[in-house]
Amino acid sequence: MHTHANARLTQRGRLRLVSQHLNHHRSLAELAAEAGISLRCAYKWLARYRSG
């Protein structure tokens, strides 16, 4: 998969963010801040994960 040159997260990073939220019950806002992305973006990746 090609990742945009300015992308903050790779596919692995997005999966880590979602799994930390779902499996370890960490706040999505906290994870987004750690990753350097907006909360809106974090919710976008979570929704995409859930949709398959």
Predicted model as a PDB file, atoms N, CA, C, CB and O in Angstrom, pLDDT in the B-factor column:
MODEL        1                                                                  
ATOM      1  N   MET A   1       0.839  -1.175   0.000  1.00 62.00           N  
ATOM      2  CA  MET A   1       0.000   0.000   0.000  1.00 62.00           C  
ATOM      3  C   MET A   1       0.884   1.238   0.000  1.00 62.00           C  
ATOM      4  CB  MET A   1      -0.954  -0.002   1.210  1.00 62.00           C  
ATOM      5  O   MET A   1       1.844   1.315   0.767  1.00 62.00           O  
ATOM      6  N   HIS A   2       0.575   2.185  -0.835  1.00 66.00           N  
ATOM      7  CA  HIS A   2       1.331   3.433  -0.915  1.00 66.00           C  
ATOM      8  C   HIS A   2       0.794   4.412   0.123  1.00 66.00           C  
ATOM      9  CB  HIS A   2       1.250   4.044  -2.342  1.00 66.00           C  
ATOM     10  O   HIS A   2      -0.411   4.646   0.218  1.00 66.00           O  
ATOM     11  N   THR A   3       1.718   4.980   0.900  1.00 69.00           N  
ATOM     12  CA  THR A   3       1.345   5.956   1.917  1.00 69.00           C  
ATOM     13  C   THR A   3       1.751   7.337   1.444  1.00 69.00           C  
ATOM     14  CB  THR A   3       2.002   5.626   3.281  1.00 69.00           C  
ATOM     15  O   THR A   3       2.847   7.525   0.917  1.00 69.00           O  
ATOM     16  N   HIS A   4       0.870   8.296   1.631  1.00 70.00           N  
ATOM     17  CA  HIS A   4       1.154   9.678   1.260  1.00 70.00           C  
ATOM     18  C   HIS A   4       2.399  10.161   1.990  1.00 70.00           C  
ATOM     19  CB  HIS A   4      -0.051  10.591   1.577  1.00 70.00           C  
ATOM     20  O   HIS A   4       2.601   9.812   3.153  1.00 70.00           O  
ATOM     21  N   ALA A   5       3.221  10.937   1.347  1.00 72.00           N  
ATOM     22  CA  ALA A   5       4.497  11.380   1.918  1.00 72.00           C  
ATOM     23  C   ALA A   5       4.329  12.161   3.220  1.00 72.00           C  
ATOM     24  CB  ALA A   5       5.237  12.234   0.913  1.00 72.00           C  
ATOM     25  O   ALA A   5       5.210  12.106   4.079  1.00 72.00           O  
ATOM     26  N   ASN A   6       3.234  12.878   3.386  1.00 68.00           N  
ATOM     27  CA  ASN A   6       3.010  13.671   4.588  1.00 68.00           C  
ATOM     28  C   ASN A   6       2.100  12.992   5.608  1.00 68.00           C  
ATOM     29  CB  ASN A   6       2.428  14.992   4.210  1.00 68.00           C  
ATOM     30  O   ASN A   6       1.705  13.610   6.597  1.00 68.00           O  
ATOM     31  N   ALA A   7       1.772  11.735   5.373  1.00 72.00           N  
ATOM     32  CA  ALA A   7       0.873  11.017   6.282  1.00 72.00           C  
ATOM     33  C   ALA A   7       1.531  10.814   7.642  1.00 72.00           C  
ATOM     34  CB  ALA A   7       0.468   9.657   5.681  1.00 72.00           C  
ATOM     35  O   ALA A   7       2.695  10.420   7.720  1.00 72.00           O  
ATOM     36  N   ARG A   8       0.795  11.081   8.702  1.00 75.00           N  
ATOM     37  CA  ARG A   8       1.306  10.892  10.064  1.00 75.00           C  
ATOM     38  C   ARG A   8       1.377   9.418  10.435  1.00 75.00           C  
ATOM     39  CB  ARG A   8       0.428  11.636  11.069  1.00 75.00           C  
ATOM     40  O   ARG A   8       2.294   8.991  11.138  1.00 75.00           O  
ATOM     41  N   LEU A   9       0.405   8.641   9.960  1.00 81.00           N  
ATOM     42  CA  LEU A   9       0.335   7.235  10.322  1.00 81.00           C  
ATOM     43  C   LEU A   9       0.375   6.340   9.097  1.00 81.00           C  
ATOM     44  CB  LEU A   9      -0.918   6.961  11.122  1.00 81.00           C  
ATOM     45  O   LEU A   9      -0.241   6.638   8.074  1.00 81.00           O  
ATOM     46  N   THR A  10       1.101   5.248   9.212  1.00 84.00           N  
ATOM     47  CA  THR A  10       1.087   4.217   8.178  1.00 84.00           C  
ATOM     48  C   THR A  10      -0.074   3.278   8.489  1.00 84.00           C  
ATOM     49  CB  THR A  10       2.458   3.437   8.113  1.00 84.00           C  
ATOM     50  O   THR A  10      -0.790   3.471   9.471  1.00 84.00           O  
ATOM     51  N   GLN A  11      -0.252   2.282   7.667  1.00 87.00           N  
ATOM     52  CA  GLN A  11      -1.314   1.312   7.912  1.00 87.00           C  
ATOM     53  C   GLN A  11      -1.093   0.627   9.264  1.00 87.00           C  
ATOM     54  CB  GLN A  11      -1.371   0.262   6.771  1.00 87.00           C  
ATOM     55  O   GLN A  11      -2.054   0.386   9.995  1.00 87.00           O  
ATOM     56  N   ARG A  12       0.139   0.316   9.600  1.00 89.00           N  
ATOM     57  CA  ARG A  12       0.453  -0.310  10.885  1.00 89.00           C  
ATOM     58  C   ARG A  12       0.130   0.631  12.043  1.00 89.00           C  
ATOM     59  CB  ARG A  12       1.932  -0.720  10.934  1.00 89.00           C  
ATOM     60  O   ARG A  12      -0.389   0.192  13.070  1.00 89.00           O  
ATOM     61  N   GLY A  13       0.430   1.909  11.890  1.00 90.00           N  
ATOM     62  CA  GLY A  13       0.149   2.885  12.933  1.00 90.00           C  
ATOM     63  C   GLY A  13      -1.339   3.076  13.168  1.00 90.00           C  
ATOM     64  O   GLY A  13      -1.786   3.245  14.303  1.00 90.00           O  
ATOM     65  N   ARG A  14      -2.100   3.046  12.082  1.00 92.00           N  
ATOM     66  CA  ARG A  14      -3.556   3.171  12.218  1.00 92.00           C  
ATOM     67  C   ARG A  14      -4.137   1.957  12.941  1.00 92.00           C  
ATOM     68  CB  ARG A  14      -4.218   3.331  10.832  1.00 92.00           C  
ATOM     69  O   ARG A  14      -5.027   2.094  13.781  1.00 92.00           O  
ATOM     70  N   LEU A  15      -3.634   0.783  12.613  1.00 92.00           N  
ATOM     71  CA  LEU A  15      -4.101  -0.428  13.276  1.00 92.00           C  
ATOM     72  C   LEU A  15      -3.731  -0.400  14.757  1.00 92.00           C  
ATOM     73  CB  LEU A  15      -3.511  -1.676  12.598  1.00 92.00           C  
ATOM     74  O   LEU A  15      -4.529  -0.815  15.597  1.00 92.00           O  
ATOM     75  N   ARG A  16      -2.543   0.080  15.086  1.00 94.00           N  
ATOM     76  CA  ARG A  16      -2.119   0.192  16.478  1.00 94.00           C  
ATOM     77  C   ARG A  16      -3.039   1.155  17.237  1.00 94.00           C  
ATOM     78  CB  ARG A  16      -0.650   0.669  16.561  1.00 94.00           C  
ATOM     79  O   ARG A  16      -3.448   0.870  18.362  1.00 94.00           O  
ATOM     80  N   LEU A  17      -3.357   2.281  16.624  1.00 94.00           N  
ATOM     81  CA  LEU A  17      -4.232   3.269  17.253  1.00 94.00           C  
ATOM     82  C   LEU A  17      -5.596   2.656  17.565  1.00 94.00           C  
ATOM     83  CB  LEU A  17      -4.395   4.503  16.344  1.00 94.00           C  
ATOM     84  O   LEU A  17      -6.106   2.801  18.676  1.00 94.00           O  
ATOM     85  N   VAL A  18      -6.175   1.985  16.602  1.00 96.00           N  
ATOM     86  CA  VAL A  18      -7.499   1.389  16.777  1.00 96.00           C  
ATOM     87  C   VAL A  18      -7.451   0.260  17.807  1.00 96.00           C  
ATOM     88  CB  VAL A  18      -8.037   0.862  15.432  1.00 96.00           C  
ATOM     89  O   VAL A  18      -8.339   0.161  18.654  1.00 96.00           O  
ATOM     90  N   SER A  19      -6.432  -0.585  17.746  1.00 96.00           N  
ATOM     91  CA  SER A  19      -6.363  -1.702  18.688  1.00 96.00           C  
ATOM     92  C   SER A  19      -6.121  -1.222  20.114  1.00 96.00           C  
ATOM     93  CB  SER A  19      -5.263  -2.672  18.275  1.00 96.00           C  
ATOM     94  O   SER A  19      -6.659  -1.803  21.056  1.00 96.00           O  
ATOM     95  N   GLN A  20      -5.327  -0.177  20.289  1.00 96.00           N  
ATOM     96  CA  GLN A  20      -5.125   0.388  21.623  1.00 96.00           C  
ATOM     97  C   GLN A  20      -6.447   0.917  22.185  1.00 96.00           C  
ATOM     98  CB  GLN A  20      -4.070   1.516  21.579  1.00 96.00           C  
ATOM     99  O   GLN A  20      -6.721   0.793  23.379  1.00 96.00           O  
ATOM    100  N   HIS A  21      -7.241   1.494  21.325  1.00 97.00           N  
ATOM    101  CA  HIS A  21      -8.539   2.040  21.751  1.00 97.00           C  
ATOM    102  C   HIS A  21      -9.516   0.914  22.096  1.00 97.00           C  
ATOM    103  CB  HIS A  21      -9.137   2.940  20.645  1.00 97.00           C  
ATOM    104  O   HIS A  21     -10.170   0.955  23.138  1.00 97.00           O  
ATOM    105  N   LEU A  22      -9.613  -0.079  21.232  1.00 97.00           N  
ATOM    106  CA  LEU A  22     -10.605  -1.130  21.425  1.00 97.00           C  
ATOM    107  C   LEU A  22     -10.178  -2.167  22.460  1.00 97.00           C  
ATOM    108  CB  LEU A  22     -10.880  -1.812  20.113  1.00 97.00           C  
ATOM    109  O   LEU A  22     -11.003  -2.604  23.263  1.00 97.00           O  
ATOM    110  N   ASN A  23      -8.918  -2.566  22.458  1.00 97.00           N  
ATOM    111  CA  ASN A  23      -8.469  -3.652  23.329  1.00 97.00           C  
ATOM    112  C   ASN A  23      -7.990  -3.185  24.695  1.00 97.00           C  
ATOM    113  CB  ASN A  23      -7.370  -4.407  22.660  1.00 97.00           C  
ATOM    114  O   ASN A  23      -8.126  -3.906  25.683  1.00 97.00           O  
ATOM    115  N   HIS A  24      -7.436  -1.989  24.753  1.00 96.00           N  
ATOM    116  CA  HIS A  24      -6.878  -1.503  26.012  1.00 96.00           C  
ATOM    117  C   HIS A  24      -7.672  -0.337  26.592  1.00 96.00           C  
ATOM    118  CB  HIS A  24      -5.439  -1.087  25.808  1.00 96.00           C  
ATOM    119  O   HIS A  24      -7.292   0.245  27.608  1.00 96.00           O  
ATOM    120  N   HIS A  25      -8.780  -0.004  25.932  1.00 96.00           N  
ATOM    121  CA  HIS A  25      -9.719   1.023  26.410  1.00 96.00           C  
ATOM    122  C   HIS A  25      -9.043   2.372  26.660  1.00 96.00           C  
ATOM    123  CB  HIS A  25     -10.392   0.551  27.690  1.00 96.00           C  
ATOM    124  O   HIS A  25      -9.381   3.083  27.607  1.00 96.00           O  
ATOM    125  N   ARG A  26      -8.083   2.713  25.797  1.00 96.00           N  
ATOM    126  CA  ARG A  26      -7.432   4.020  25.917  1.00 96.00           C  
ATOM    127  C   ARG A  26      -8.278   5.061  25.193  1.00 96.00           C  
ATOM    128  CB  ARG A  26      -5.982   3.983  25.337  1.00 96.00           C  
ATOM    129  O   ARG A  26      -8.940   4.756  24.201  1.00 96.00           O  
ATOM    130  N   SER A  27      -8.251   6.256  25.683  1.00 97.00           N  
ATOM    131  CA  SER A  27      -9.022   7.351  25.108  1.00 97.00           C  
ATOM    132  C   SER A  27      -8.546   7.632  23.677  1.00 97.00           C  
ATOM    133  CB  SER A  27      -8.897   8.625  25.985  1.00 97.00           C  
ATOM    134  O   SER A  27      -7.346   7.695  23.408  1.00 97.00           O  
ATOM    135  N   LEU A  28      -9.494   7.794  22.786  1.00 96.00           N  
ATOM    136  CA  LEU A  28      -9.157   8.103  21.399  1.00 96.00           C  
ATOM    137  C   LEU A  28      -8.492   9.473  21.304  1.00 96.00           C  
ATOM    138  CB  LEU A  28     -10.415   8.055  20.513  1.00 96.00           C  
ATOM    139  O   LEU A  28      -7.616   9.680  20.464  1.00 96.00           O  
ATOM    140  N   ALA A  29      -8.897  10.395  22.145  1.00 97.00           N  
ATOM    141  CA  ALA A  29      -8.283  11.726  22.161  1.00 97.00           C  
ATOM    142  C   ALA A  29      -6.819  11.640  22.584  1.00 97.00           C  
ATOM    143  CB  ALA A  29      -9.055  12.665  23.108  1.00 97.00           C  
ATOM    144  O   ALA A  29      -5.962  12.309  22.006  1.00 97.00           O  
ATOM    145  N   GLU A  30      -6.538  10.825  23.582  1.00 97.00           N  
ATOM    146  CA  GLU A  30      -5.162  10.636  24.054  1.00 97.00           C  
ATOM    147  C   GLU A  30      -4.296   9.997  22.973  1.00 97.00           C  
ATOM    148  CB  GLU A  30      -5.145   9.769  25.324  1.00 97.00           C  
ATOM    149  O   GLU A  30      -3.166  10.426  22.739  1.00 97.00           O  
ATOM    150  N   LEU A  31      -4.825   8.982  22.326  1.00 96.00           N  
ATOM    151  CA  LEU A  31      -4.078   8.295  21.267  1.00 96.00           C  
ATOM    152  C   LEU A  31      -3.831   9.209  20.074  1.00 96.00           C  
ATOM    153  CB  LEU A  31      -4.829   7.043  20.815  1.00 96.00           C  
ATOM    154  O   LEU A  31      -2.755   9.183  19.478  1.00 96.00           O  
ATOM    155  N   ALA A  32      -4.828  10.016  19.729  1.00 95.00           N  
ATOM    156  CA  ALA A  32      -4.678  10.941  18.609  1.00 95.00           C  
ATOM    157  C   ALA A  32      -3.596  11.969  18.918  1.00 95.00           C  
ATOM    158  CB  ALA A  32      -6.015  11.644  18.301  1.00 95.00           C  
ATOM    159  O   ALA A  32      -2.786  12.295  18.050  1.00 95.00           O  
ATOM    160  N   ALA A  33      -3.577  12.476  20.134  1.00 96.00           N  
ATOM    161  CA  ALA A  33      -2.551  13.449  20.527  1.00 96.00           C  
ATOM    162  C   ALA A  33      -1.159  12.829  20.461  1.00 96.00           C  
ATOM    163  CB  ALA A  33      -2.825  13.978  21.944  1.00 96.00           C  
ATOM    164  O   ALA A  33      -0.219  13.474  19.998  1.00 96.00           O  
ATOM    165  N   GLU A  34      -1.019  11.603  20.914  1.00 93.00           N  
ATOM    166  CA  GLU A  34       0.266  10.911  20.856  1.00 93.00           C  
ATOM    167  C   GLU A  34       0.737  10.705  19.422  1.00 93.00           C  
ATOM    168  CB  GLU A  34       0.170   9.573  21.563  1.00 93.00           C  
ATOM    169  O   GLU A  34       1.929  10.793  19.131  1.00 93.00           O  
ATOM    170  N   ALA A  35      -0.217  10.428  18.525  1.00 92.00           N  
ATOM    171  CA  ALA A  35       0.123  10.167  17.134  1.00 92.00           C  
ATOM    172  C   ALA A  35       0.304  11.450  16.324  1.00 92.00           C  
ATOM    173  CB  ALA A  35      -0.943   9.312  16.500  1.00 92.00           C  
ATOM    174  O   ALA A  35       0.808  11.416  15.201  1.00 92.00           O  
ATOM    175  N   GLY A  36      -0.108  12.570  16.894  1.00 92.00           N  
ATOM    176  CA  GLY A  36       0.018  13.834  16.185  1.00 92.00           C  
ATOM    177  C   GLY A  36      -1.036  14.041  15.120  1.00 92.00           C  
ATOM    178  O   GLY A  36      -0.801  14.706  14.112  1.00 92.00           O  
ATOM    179  N   ILE A  37      -2.209  13.459  15.358  1.00 93.00           N  
ATOM    180  CA  ILE A  37      -3.319  13.620  14.422  1.00 93.00           C  
ATOM    181  C   ILE A  37      -4.503  14.230  15.165  1.00 93.00           C  
ATOM    182  CB  ILE A  37      -3.711  12.255  13.772  1.00 93.00           C  
ATOM    183  O   ILE A  37      -4.518  14.276  16.396  1.00 93.00           O  
ATOM    184  N   SER A  38      -5.481  14.691  14.416  1.00 95.00           N  
ATOM    185  CA  SER A  38      -6.669  15.278  15.044  1.00 95.00           C  
ATOM    186  C   SER A  38      -7.591  14.171  15.547  1.00 95.00           C  
ATOM    187  CB  SER A  38      -7.422  16.198  14.046  1.00 95.00           C  
ATOM    188  O   SER A  38      -7.528  13.031  15.085  1.00 95.00           O  
ATOM    189  N   LEU A  39      -8.434  14.523  16.487  1.00 97.00           N  
ATOM    190  CA  LEU A  39      -9.409  13.569  16.998  1.00 97.00           C  
ATOM    191  C   LEU A  39     -10.366  13.145  15.884  1.00 97.00           C  
ATOM    192  CB  LEU A  39     -10.192  14.175  18.182  1.00 97.00           C  
ATOM    193  O   LEU A  39     -10.781  11.988  15.814  1.00 97.00           O  
ATOM    194  N   ARG A  40     -10.703  14.081  15.029  1.00 97.00           N  
ATOM    195  CA  ARG A  40     -11.581  13.775  13.891  1.00 97.00           C  
ATOM    196  C   ARG A  40     -10.960  12.702  12.998  1.00 97.00           C  
ATOM    197  CB  ARG A  40     -11.864  15.051  13.067  1.00 97.00           C  
ATOM    198  O   ARG A  40     -11.647  11.789  12.540  1.00 97.00           O  
ATOM    199  N   CYS A  41      -9.664  12.821  12.756  1.00 94.00           N  
ATOM    200  CA  CYS A  41      -8.958  11.837  11.936  1.00 94.00           C  
ATOM    201  C   CYS A  41      -8.953  10.474  12.622  1.00 94.00           C  
ATOM    202  CB  CYS A  41      -7.515  12.300  11.657  1.00 94.00           C  
ATOM    203  O   CYS A  41      -9.124   9.448  11.964  1.00 94.00           O  
ATOM    204  N   ALA A  42      -8.760  10.458  13.933  1.00 96.00           N  
ATOM    205  CA  ALA A  42      -8.767   9.199  14.683  1.00 96.00           C  
ATOM    206  C   ALA A  42     -10.130   8.523  14.583  1.00 96.00           C  
ATOM    207  CB  ALA A  42      -8.402   9.444  16.159  1.00 96.00           C  
ATOM    208  O   ALA A  42     -10.211   7.306  14.417  1.00 96.00           O  
ATOM    209  N   TYR A  43     -11.191   9.302  14.685  1.00 97.00           N  
ATOM    210  CA  TYR A  43     -12.535   8.737  14.534  1.00 97.00           C  
ATOM    211  C   TYR A  43     -12.747   8.200  13.118  1.00 97.00           C  
ATOM    212  CB  TYR A  43     -13.602   9.795  14.864  1.00 97.00           C  
ATOM    213  O   TYR A  43     -13.441   7.202  12.926  1.00 97.00           O  
ATOM    214  N   LYS A  44     -12.158   8.857  12.146  1.00 95.00           N  
ATOM    215  CA  LYS A  44     -12.258   8.389  10.761  1.00 95.00           C  
ATOM    216  C   LYS A  44     -11.630   7.007  10.617  1.00 95.00           C  
ATOM    217  CB  LYS A  44     -11.580   9.386   9.801  1.00 95.00           C  
ATOM    218  O   LYS A  44     -12.212   6.120   9.993  1.00 95.00           O  
ATOM    219  N   TRP A  45     -10.435   6.821  11.197  1.00 94.00           N  
ATOM    220  CA  TRP A  45      -9.763   5.519  11.096  1.00 94.00           C  
ATOM    221  C   TRP A  45     -10.521   4.455  11.871  1.00 94.00           C  
ATOM    222  CB  TRP A  45      -8.320   5.614  11.611  1.00 94.00           C  
ATOM    223  O   TRP A  45     -10.572   3.301  11.447  1.00 94.00           O  
ATOM    224  N   LEU A  46     -11.105   4.821  12.991  1.00 96.00           N  
ATOM    225  CA  LEU A  46     -11.897   3.865  13.764  1.00 96.00           C  
ATOM    226  C   LEU A  46     -13.126   3.436  12.962  1.00 96.00           C  
ATOM    227  CB  LEU A  46     -12.322   4.477  15.124  1.00 96.00           C  
ATOM    228  O   LEU A  46     -13.453   2.250  12.920  1.00 96.00           O  
ATOM    229  N   ALA A  47     -13.793   4.370  12.340  1.00 97.00           N  
ATOM    230  CA  ALA A  47     -14.978   4.042  11.530  1.00 97.00           C  
ATOM    231  C   ALA A  47     -14.608   3.156  10.342  1.00 97.00           C  
ATOM    232  CB  ALA A  47     -15.661   5.330  11.030  1.00 97.00           C  
ATOM    233  O   ALA A  47     -15.339   2.224  10.008  1.00 97.00           O  
ATOM    234  N   ARG A  48     -13.493   3.442   9.714  1.00 95.00           N  
ATOM    235  CA  ARG A  48     -13.055   2.609   8.583  1.00 95.00           C  
ATOM    236  C   ARG A  48     -12.706   1.208   9.043  1.00 95.00           C  
ATOM    237  CB  ARG A  48     -11.847   3.242   7.880  1.00 95.00           C  
ATOM    238  O   ARG A  48     -12.991   0.234   8.346  1.00 95.00           O  
ATOM    239  N   TYR A  49     -12.091   1.096  10.210  1.00 95.00           N  
ATOM    240  CA  TYR A  49     -11.766  -0.219  10.756  1.00 95.00           C  
ATOM    241  C   TYR A  49     -13.048  -1.019  11.002  1.00 95.00           C  
ATOM    242  CB  TYR A  49     -10.953  -0.080  12.068  1.00 95.00           C  
ATOM    243  O   TYR A  49     -13.143  -2.189  10.633  1.00 95.00           O  
ATOM    244  N   ARG A  50     -14.023  -0.372  11.625  1.00 96.00           N  
ATOM    245  CA  ARG A  50     -15.269  -1.045  11.960  1.00 96.00           C  
ATOM    246  C   ARG A  50     -16.074  -1.460  10.729  1.00 96.00           C  
ATOM    247  CB  ARG A  50     -16.105  -0.152  12.830  1.00 96.00           C  
ATOM    248  O   ARG A  50     -16.797  -2.456  10.759  1.00 96.00           O  
ATOM    249  N   SER A  51     -15.944  -0.696   9.651  1.00 96.00           N  
ATOM    250  CA  SER A  51     -16.699  -1.016   8.438  1.00 96.00           C  
ATOM    251  C   SER A  51     -16.057  -2.141   7.632  1.00 96.00           C  
ATOM    252  CB  SER A  51     -16.829   0.220   7.570  1.00 96.00           C  
ATOM    253  O   SER A  51     -16.652  -2.668   6.691  1.00 96.00           O  
ATOM    254  N   GLY A  52     -14.852  -2.493   8.012  1.00 89.00           N  
ATOM    255  CA  GLY A  52     -14.216  -3.645   7.366  1.00 89.00           C  
ATOM    256  C   GLY A  52     -13.168  -3.217   6.427  1.00 89.00           C  
ATOM    257  O   GLY A  52     -12.527  -4.055   5.793  1.00 89.00           O  
TER     258      GLY A  52                                                      
ENDMDL                                                                          
END                                                                             
